[in-house]
Amino acid sequence: MLLNKGSILKQLISVVPWDIWSLLFLGLWLLLFILYTIH
């Protein structure tokens, strides 16, 4: 059976709490900000 990546992503998003996603996004923004300030 072949599964679309979209369906897998939807399943992951539905399983993982949104708090973790928000923390990941905050971490990415902090990392980008640090890289920007270094350059």
DRENKOLRO-943915 format. One record per residue (C-alpha): residue number from 0; residue in one letter; z, x negated, y negated. Coordinates in nm, 4 decimals, decimal comma. Each point is the difference from the previous one (the first is absolute). Example, Ala and Ser with C-alpha at 12.3 -4.5 7.8 and 13.67 -1.06 7.14 Angstrom:
REM DRENKOLRO-943915
<r resi="0" resn="A" up="0,7800" east="-1,2300" north="0,4500"/>
<r resi="1" resn="S" up="-0,0660" east="-0,1370" north="-0,3440"/>
//
This chain:
REM DRENKOLRO-943915
<r resi="0" resn="M" up="0,0000" east="0,0000" north="0,0000"/>
<r resi="1" resn="L" up="-0,0884" east="-0,1235" north="-0,3477"/>
<r resi="2" resn="L" up="0,2313" east="0,0742" north="-0,2900"/>
<r resi="3" resn="N" up="-0,1020" east="-0,0151" north="-0,3648"/>
<r resi="4" resn="K" up="0,1952" east="-0,2410" north="-0,2170"/>
<r resi="5" resn="G" up="0,0648" east="0,2877" north="-0,2386"/>
<r resi="6" resn="S" up="0,1802" east="0,2039" north="0,2650"/>
<r resi="7" resn="I" up="0,2083" east="-0,3030" north="0,1009"/>
<r resi="8" resn="L" up="0,0916" east="-0,0623" north="-0,3649"/>
<r resi="9" resn="K" up="0,0947" east="0,3662" north="-0,0421"/>
<r resi="10" resn="Q" up="0,2224" east="-0,0204" north="0,3086"/>
<r resi="11" resn="L" up="0,1662" east="-0,3187" north="-0,1292"/>
<r resi="12" resn="I" up="0,0570" east="0,1528" north="-0,3438"/>
<r resi="13" resn="S" up="0,1453" east="0,3169" north="0,1540"/>
<r resi="14" resn="V" up="0,2335" east="-0,2055" north="0,2223"/>
<r resi="15" resn="V" up="0,1169" east="-0,2602" north="-0,2518"/>
<r resi="16" resn="P" up="0,2415" east="0,1287" north="-0,2683"/>
<r resi="17" resn="W" up="-0,1303" east="-0,0077" north="-0,3576"/>
<r resi="18" resn="D" up="0,2953" east="-0,2152" north="-0,1079"/>
<r resi="19" resn="I" up="-0,1447" east="-0,2923" north="0,1963"/>
<r resi="20" resn="W" up="-0,3454" east="0,0537" north="-0,1545"/>
<r resi="21" resn="S" up="0,1479" east="0,0058" north="-0,3522"/>
<r resi="22" resn="L" up="0,1893" east="-0,3224" north="0,0761"/>
<r resi="23" resn="L" up="-0,3222" east="-0,1604" north="0,1263"/>
<r resi="24" resn="F" up="-0,1856" east="0,1013" north="-0,3174"/>
<r resi="25" resn="L" up="0,2838" east="-0,1329" north="-0,2180"/>
<r resi="26" resn="G" up="-0,0097" east="-0,3272" north="0,1937"/>
<r resi="27" resn="L" up="-0,3759" east="-0,0285" north="-0,0514"/>
<r resi="28" resn="W" up="0,0327" east="0,0641" north="-0,3741"/>
<r resi="29" resn="L" up="0,2787" east="-0,2597" north="-0,0282"/>
<r resi="30" resn="L" up="-0,2103" east="-0,2532" north="0,1925"/>
<r resi="31" resn="L" up="-0,3008" east="0,0631" north="-0,2267"/>
<r resi="32" resn="F" up="0,2217" east="-0,0283" north="-0,3093"/>
<r resi="33" resn="I" up="0,1479" east="-0,3326" north="0,1192"/>
<r resi="34" resn="L" up="-0,3460" east="-0,1384" north="0,0799"/>
<r resi="35" resn="Y" up="-0,1231" east="0,1129" north="-0,3436"/>
<r resi="36" resn="T" up="0,2934" east="-0,1624" north="-0,1804"/>
<r resi="37" resn="I" up="-0,0468" east="-0,3264" north="0,1941"/>
<r resi="38" resn="H" up="-0,3642" east="-0,0183" north="-0,1088"/>
//
